Amino acid sequence: MSGRRNKQRGYELEAEVVAEARAAGIDAKRVFASGAHKQELGEDFAGDVRLGRWKVECKRRKNGFGVIYDAFDQDDADIVCVRADRRERLYVVKGELLMQLLRAAS
């Protein structure tokens, strides 16, 4: 797949995240150039998307996150916790739950 198409797919995901957040009443915006200019422009330009005060890095893969989806499906989980050896725990939540949590936090 060409680099141009991968870039387009990434942009599509960022736009989906912003649209979902705005529909849920959460302040959301895509970061200029997806954080590519944070060195020159500062930390306000880090990450791909801003949801309120939170930075979001968007990653899209054809099927690279299958184990996470399988974990959600296993017992209809609300949250999945993952951790690589010698790394911090990461908690993954579905979009709807995240929007509820962000609304409650604002």
N, C-alpha and C positions, 0 to 999 in steps of 0.2 A: 504494500500500500504506500502511496506517495506521502511525503512529508506534508504536502499541502492538505490532503484529505485528513490526515491525523490532526492537523492544526484546526481544521474546520470542525471535526468531531469534538475536540476539546472546547471550542467556542460554543458549540451547541449545548454541551453539558453545563457550561457556565451560565448561559442564557436560561436554561431550564431551572437551575438553582435560584437565580434571581427572580424569575417569574413565579415560582412556587412560594418563595418567601414573601414577595409583594402581595400575592393573593391571600396570604395568611396574615397580612397587616404588619409585616416586619420590614423595617428599613433595609434595603438591599441594593447593592450596586456592583457592577463588574469593575475590576481594577484595570486601569489603563495598561494595555499591552500585557495583561496577565502577570504583572510583577517583573517583567523583563528589565525595567528601568529603575528598580528600587535602589541600586547603588548610586545613581545620579540624582534621583528625586526624593529619596528617603523612605522610611518605613511605612508611610501612608500609601505607598505604591507597592507593598509586598503582598504576596498571595494572589489568588485569582478572583475572589469574590469577597465582599464585606457584607456580613449579616449583622447589622448593628455595629457593635464594637469588636466582633469576632472576625478573624481572618480565616478564610476557607481556601484550601488548596484542592482543586478538582482534578481527579484522575479517572480516565476512562480507558477500559480495556475490553476487547471483544469477549473474553471469558477468563481473564486473569484473576478475577475475584470470586471464582466459583465456590471455593471453600467457605467464604463468608455467607453467600446466599444459601448454601447447603446448611450452615449452622442455624440461620434464621428459620429455615423450613423444618429442621429436625423436630422441634417441639413448639413451633409457632412462637419463637422467642421475640421479645421486644428489644432486647439489647444483646449484642454479641461482644464478648471480650476476647481480644487476641493479643499475643505477645510473642515476639521472637526472643531467642536466648540473649540475655544480657541487654535487653531493651525494655523500655517502659510499656506498661499495659495500654492498649488502645480500646476504647469502647465505641462500637459502631451501632448507630441507631437508624431506624427507617425514617424517611423524610417527614412523614406525618407526625411522628413522635418528636422529632427535632423541632418542628415548627411550634408544637405545643409548649415545649420546654423554653424556646426562645421567647415566645409571647409571654409566658409566666415570668421570665427573668427581666423583661423590659418594663 
